[in-house]
Amino acid sequence: MPIDKEQIKKDLIEDSNSILKDWNEPYEVDGISVMNMQGKTTFLGSLRVFDERNAPAIMREVESKLAKYGKLTVRDERIVPCCSARYTHISFNIVVDNS
């Protein structure tokens, strides 16, 4: 049975925003990128965490809640823009077999 890419995208957005809301973070995820490859689909998303004290806990939640979709990789990076508040950029990559 083929995977429902649109439903997974919707679920990933909802899960990501739920995590951010639980930690009172103002950022909202509005989209997830999808890359189609032979036999696999990769979903790419990112969150902005403005309170750096929340970043480790949010990363743990992302890892635990999003791993159910496929092979998950999570990364973080501190961003210091010139003209706005600094934040931690948490990105995730989920690879799902198309079978």
N, CA, C and O atoms as a DFTB+ gen file, in Angstrom:
396 C
 N C O
     1  1       0.844      -1.182       0.000
     2  2       0.000       0.000       0.000
     3  2       0.892       1.249       0.000
     4  3       1.747       1.395       0.874
     5  1       0.700       2.142      -0.965
     6  2       1.537       3.349      -1.016
     7  2       1.265       4.284       0.172
     8  3       0.172       4.303       0.738
     9  1       2.290       5.048       0.523
    10  2       2.138       5.964       1.658
    11  2       1.310       7.181       1.234
    12  3       1.298       7.555       0.061
    13  1       0.630       7.782       2.184
    14  2      -0.168       8.984       1.945
    15  2       0.696      10.196       2.309
    16  3       0.725      10.628       3.461
    17  1       1.395      10.731       1.314
    18  2       2.348      11.818       1.551
    19  2       1.673      13.063       2.106
    20  3       2.213      13.713       3.002
    21  1       0.515      13.398       1.591
    22  2      -0.186      14.596       2.058
    23  2      -0.601      14.458       3.520
    24  3      -0.525      15.421       4.283
    25  1      -1.036      13.275       3.906
    26  2      -1.434      13.064       5.302
    27  2      -0.220      13.131       6.223
    28  3      -0.301      13.691       7.316
    29  1       0.895      12.567       5.792
    30  2       2.114      12.628       6.604
    31  2       2.561      14.081       6.749
    32  3       2.928      14.500       7.847
    33  1       2.538      14.864       5.657
    34  2       2.890      16.284       5.734
    35  2       2.003      17.004       6.748
    36  3       2.490      17.749       7.599
    37  1       0.709      16.773       6.646
    38  2      -0.250      17.413       7.563
    39  2       0.041      17.022       9.006
    40  3       0.053      17.876       9.893
    41  1       0.276      15.738       9.240
    42  2       0.567      15.251      10.596
    43  2       1.876      15.840      11.136
    44  3       1.953      16.192      12.313
    45  1       2.895      15.947      10.291
    46  2       4.173      16.506      10.727
    47  2       4.025      17.984      11.111
    48  3       4.607      18.430      12.100
    49  1       3.263      18.726      10.344
    50  2       3.017      20.135      10.668
    51  2       2.276      20.244      11.991
    52  3       2.645      21.047      12.848
    53  1       1.225      19.435      12.162
    54  2       0.450      19.465      13.408
    55  2       1.305      19.068      14.608
    56  3       1.253      19.724      15.648
    57  1       2.088      18.005      14.472
    58  2       2.948      17.551      15.574
    59  2       3.995      18.611      15.924
    60  3       4.234      18.884      17.100
    61  1       4.614      19.204      14.909
    62  2       5.638      20.229      15.139
    63  2       5.044      21.438      15.856
    64  3       5.624      21.939      16.820
    65  1       3.892      21.903      15.388
    66  2       3.264      23.062      16.011
    67  2       2.775      22.762      17.419
    68  3       2.796      23.637      18.285
    69  1       2.341      21.550      17.648
    70  2       1.914      21.146      18.990
    71  2       3.094      21.194      19.965
    72  3       2.954      21.661      21.095
    73  1       4.243      20.713      19.524
    74  2       5.443      20.743      20.363
    75  2       5.810      22.192      20.691
    76  3       6.069      22.520      21.849
    77  1       5.833      23.055      19.675
    78  2       6.183      24.460      19.896
    79  2       5.184      25.141      20.832
    80  3       5.570      25.912      21.711
    81  1       3.919      24.852      20.638
    82  2       2.878      25.456      21.481
    83  2       3.035      25.010      22.933
    84  3       2.888      25.821      23.848
    85  1       3.332      23.736      23.150
    86  2       3.523      23.211      24.506
    87  2       4.641      23.945      25.247
    88  3       4.616      24.032      26.474
    89  1       5.616      24.470      24.515
    90  2       6.745      25.174      25.115
    91  2       6.612      26.692      24.983
    92  3       7.575      27.421      25.218
    93  1       5.434      27.165      24.612
    94  2       5.153      28.603      24.479
    95  2       6.110      29.313      23.519
    96  3       6.516      30.451      23.752
    97  1       6.454      28.627      22.453
    98  2       7.300      29.230      21.420
    99  2       6.391      29.886      20.371
   100  3       5.387      29.292      19.976
   101  1       6.726      31.101      19.914
   102  2       5.842      31.838      19.015
   103  2       5.868      31.374      17.554
   104  3       4.952      31.698      16.797
   105  1       6.879      30.637      17.150
   106  2       7.013      30.233      15.750
   107  2       5.992      29.154      15.399
   108  3       5.666      28.301      16.225
   109  1       5.490      29.202      14.161
   110  2       4.604      28.147      13.663
   111  2       5.169      27.578      12.374
   112  3       5.610      28.319      11.496
   113  1       5.153      26.270      12.270
   114  2       5.575      25.584      11.055
   115  2       4.408      25.662      10.071
   116  3       3.284      25.285      10.404
   117  1       4.678      26.153       8.858
   118  2       3.586      26.256       7.889
   119  2       3.765      25.331       6.690
   120  3       2.883      25.240       5.836
   121  1       4.902      24.650       6.626
   122  2       5.104      23.736       5.512
   123  2       6.203      22.727       5.774
   124  3       7.095      22.945       6.593
   125  1       6.117      21.626       5.063
   126  2       7.105      20.549       5.100
   127  2       7.485      20.269       3.653
   128  3       6.608      20.144       2.799
   129  1       8.773      20.171       3.367
   130  2       9.225      19.853       2.013
   131  2       9.243      18.347       1.818
   132  3       9.523      17.587       2.745
   133  1       8.938      17.928       0.593
   134  2       8.910      16.504       0.255
   135  2       9.818      16.265      -0.941
   136  3       9.708      16.940      -1.964
   137  1      10.718      15.295      -0.801
   138  2      11.587      14.888      -1.907
   139  2      11.257      13.439      -2.247
   140  3      11.329      12.558      -1.391
   141  1      10.899      13.205      -3.495
   142  2      10.579      11.861      -3.951
   143  2      11.798      11.243      -4.614
   144  3      12.386      11.822      -5.528
   145  1      12.173      10.054      -4.139
   146  2      13.283       9.319      -4.718
   147  2      12.780       7.905      -5.015
   148  3      11.715       7.502      -4.548
   149  1      13.536       7.185      -5.771
   150  2      13.124       5.839      -6.125
   151  2      13.014       4.972      -4.873
   152  3      14.014       4.700      -4.209
   153  1      11.816       4.547      -4.560
   154  2      11.585       3.653      -3.435
   155  2      11.468       4.335      -2.087
   156  3      11.117       3.686      -1.101
   157  1      11.756       5.650      -2.016
   158  2      11.725       6.361      -0.733
   159  2      11.180       7.772      -0.919
   160  3      11.249       8.351      -2.003
   161  1      10.643       8.298       0.157
   162  2      10.218       9.697       0.197
   163  2      10.858      10.327       1.427
   164  3      10.855       9.735       2.506
   165  1      11.404      11.526       1.263
   166  2      12.031      12.233       2.370
   167  2      11.213      13.479       2.694
   168  3      10.855      14.252       1.805
   169  1      10.926      13.657       3.974
   170  2      10.194      14.822       4.470
   171  2      11.181      15.683       5.248
   172  3      11.893      15.188       6.121
   173  1      11.220      16.976       4.927
   174  2      12.154      17.905       5.558
   175  2      11.363      19.026       6.235
   176  3      10.468      19.623       5.637
   177  1      11.710      19.296       7.480
   178  2      11.031      20.359       8.206
   179  2      11.971      21.052       9.153
   180  3      13.066      20.563       9.432
   181  1      11.534      22.212       9.656
   182  2      12.362      22.936      10.620
   183  2      11.503      23.740      11.575
   184  3      10.389      24.154      11.255
   185  1      12.060      23.946      12.761
   186  2      11.403      24.712      13.813
   187  2      12.375      25.782      14.288
   188  3      13.590      25.585      14.280
   189  1      11.822      26.916      14.702
   190  2      12.636      27.963      15.318
   191  2      12.275      28.030      16.789
   192  3      11.107      28.161      17.154
   193  1      13.298      27.939      17.626
   194  2      13.105      27.983      19.073
   195  2      13.826      29.225      19.589
   196  3      15.053      29.303      19.532
   197  1      13.062      30.195      20.093
   198  2      13.636      31.469      20.506
   199  2      14.170      31.441      21.935
   200  3      15.107      32.173      22.253
   201  1      13.598      30.619      22.793
   202  2      14.121      30.484      24.152
   203  2      15.085      29.304      24.147
   204  3      14.659      28.149      24.162
   205  1      16.382      29.594      24.127
   206  2      17.375      28.525      23.969
   207  2      17.344      27.502      25.096
   208  3      17.821      26.380      24.928
   209  1      16.790      27.877      26.242
   210  2      16.663      26.906      27.346
   211  2      15.683      25.791      26.980
   212  3      15.771      24.692      27.526
   213  1      14.751      26.061      26.061
   214  2      13.764      25.063      25.641
   215  2      14.298      24.123      24.559
   216  3      13.747      23.041      24.357
   217  1      15.349      24.518      23.872
   218  2      15.816      23.775      22.695
   219  2      16.120      22.295      22.965
   220  3      15.663      21.450      22.195
   221  1      16.867      21.942      24.016
   222  2      17.145      20.509      24.225
   223  2      15.875      19.675      24.447
   224  3      15.754      18.573      23.912
   225  1      14.941      20.198      25.227
   226  2      13.702      19.454      25.482
   227  2      12.857      19.350      24.214
   228  3      12.247      18.311      23.958
   229  1      12.819      20.409      23.427
   230  2      12.055      20.371      22.179
   231  2      12.681      19.372      21.214
   232  3      11.961      18.648      20.526
   233  1      14.008      19.320      21.154
   234  2      14.675      18.323      20.301
   235  2      14.308      16.907      20.723
   236  3      14.044      16.050      19.880
   237  1      14.293      16.664      22.039
   238  2      13.918      15.323      22.524
   239  2      12.486      14.990      22.131
   240  3      12.198      13.856      21.746
   241  1      11.590      15.960      22.224
   242  2      10.195      15.715      21.841
   243  2      10.072      15.452      20.344
   244  3       9.330      14.564      19.926
   245  1      10.792      16.217      19.544
   246  2      10.785      15.990      18.094
   247  2      11.260      14.567      17.807
   248  3      10.652      13.849      17.013
   249  1      12.348      14.170      18.459
   250  2      12.883      12.821      18.243
   251  2      11.885      11.740      18.651
   252  3      11.746      10.737      17.951
   253  1      11.200      11.927      19.756
   254  2      10.287      10.883      20.222
   255  2       8.961      10.873      19.455
   256  3       8.413       9.802      19.196
   257  1       8.440      12.039      19.091
   258  2       7.124      12.088      18.444
   259  2       7.175      11.853      16.938
   260  3       6.206      11.356      16.364
   261  1       8.281      12.199      16.290
   262  2       8.323      12.092      14.834
   263  2       8.993      10.819      14.337
   264  3       8.928      10.525      13.144
   265  1       9.625      10.067      15.205
   266  2      10.311       8.838      14.791
   267  2       9.340       7.778      14.276
   268  3       9.747       6.860      13.564
   269  1       8.073       7.894      14.627
   270  2       7.088       6.881      14.211
   271  2       6.846       6.875      12.697
   272  3       6.299       5.910      12.163
   273  1       7.249       7.945      12.003
   274  2       6.982       8.035      10.573
   275  2       8.018       7.329       9.710
   276  3       7.703       6.867       8.613
   277  1       9.251       7.241      10.197
   278  2      10.312       6.630       9.406
   279  2      11.663       6.894      10.048
   280  3      11.743       7.227      11.231
   281  1      12.731       6.744       9.259
   282  2      14.092       6.971       9.766
   283  2      14.289       8.477       9.946
   284  3      14.246       9.243       8.983
   285  1      14.504       8.882      11.193
   286  2      14.550      10.292      11.567
   287  2      15.970      10.749      11.868
   288  3      16.729      10.061      12.550
   289  1      16.316      11.930      11.345
   290  2      17.557      12.608      11.691
   291  2      17.189      14.013      12.149
   292  3      16.434      14.713      11.475
   293  1      17.726      14.428      13.303
   294  2      17.439      15.758      13.850
   295  2      18.758      16.482      14.076
   296  3      19.720      15.908      14.587
   297  1      18.785      17.758      13.685
   298  2      19.978      18.590      13.875
   299  2      19.558      19.925      14.476
   300  3      18.412      20.351      14.332
   301  1      20.496      20.577      15.148
   302  2      20.219      21.922      15.649
   303  2      21.408      22.824      15.382
   304  3      22.547      22.372      15.262
   305  1      21.110      24.122      15.291
   306  2      22.147      25.115      15.043
   307  2      21.670      26.444      15.629
   308  3      20.511      26.826      15.467
   309  1      22.561      27.126      16.297
   310  2      22.231      28.450      16.836
   311  2      22.385      29.482      15.729
   312  3      23.412      29.533      15.052
   313  1      21.357      30.302      15.552
   314  2      21.349      31.324      14.510
   315  2      21.339      32.704      15.171
   316  3      20.535      32.965      16.066
   317  1      22.232      33.576      14.726
   318  2      22.294      34.945      15.244
   319  2      22.153      35.891      14.039
   320  3      23.153      36.303      13.450
   321  1      20.905      36.231      13.679
   322  2      20.707      37.150      12.554
   323  2      21.098      38.580      12.927
   324  3      21.135      38.929      14.107
   325  1      21.381      39.382      11.948
   326  2      21.813      40.751      12.220
   327  2      20.666      41.642      12.705
   328  3      20.899      42.578      13.470
   329  1      19.457      41.372      12.283
   330  2      18.367      42.335      12.510
   331  2      17.163      41.764      13.256
   332  3      16.100      42.386      13.257
   333  1      17.294      40.634      13.871
   334  2      16.170      40.055      14.622
   335  2      16.709      39.197      15.767
   336  3      17.918      39.042      15.935
   337  1      15.793      38.653      16.537
   338  2      16.179      37.857      17.710
   339  2      16.903      36.570      17.296
   340  3      16.581      35.961      16.276
   341  1      17.881      36.173      18.107
   342  2      18.568      34.914      17.824
   343  2      17.652      33.752      18.207
   344  3      16.731      33.898      19.011
   345  1      17.934      32.601      17.609
   346  2      17.113      31.419      17.849
   347  2      17.919      30.161      17.563
   348  3      19.000      30.204      16.977
   349  1      17.356      29.042      17.996
   350  2      17.935      27.739      17.664
   351  2      17.107      27.151      16.535
   352  3      15.888      27.015      16.647
   353  1      17.773      26.807      15.459
   354  2      17.111      26.205      14.298
   355  2      17.199      24.690      14.452
   356  3      18.290      24.119      14.433
   357  1      16.048      24.044      14.603
   358  2      15.995      22.586      14.718
   359  2      15.414      22.059      13.418
   360  3      14.280      22.378      13.058
   361  1      16.194      21.251      12.716
   362  2      15.715      20.692      11.454
   363  2      15.596      19.176      11.585
   364  3      16.333      18.533      12.332
   365  1      14.647      18.631      10.836
   366  2      14.499      17.182      10.823
   367  2      14.342      16.687       9.398
   368  3      13.894      17.404       8.504
   369  1      14.725      15.440       9.224
   370  2      14.713      14.755       7.950
   371  2      14.159      13.363       8.239
   372  3      14.721      12.627       9.050
   373  1      13.069      13.003       7.584
   374  2      12.456      11.684       7.798
   375  2      12.399      10.958       6.467
   376  3      11.817      11.456       5.503
   377  1      13.001       9.788       6.415
   378  2      12.988       8.953       5.209
   379  2      11.971       7.835       5.418
   380  3      12.034       7.087       6.394
   381  1      11.019       7.740       4.461
   382  2       9.960       6.737       4.538
   383  2      10.045       5.862       3.294
   384  3      10.122       6.370       2.175
   385  1      10.031       4.550       3.491
   386  2       9.977       3.640       2.345
   387  2       8.610       3.734       1.700
   388  3       7.600       3.808       2.400
   389  1       8.560       3.732       0.372
   390  2       7.291       3.880      -0.353
   391  2       6.465       2.602      -0.423
   392  3       5.365       2.619      -0.976
   393  1       6.952       1.521       0.109
   394  2       6.219       0.245       0.004
   395  2       5.057       0.154       0.962
   396  3       4.354      -0.856       0.985
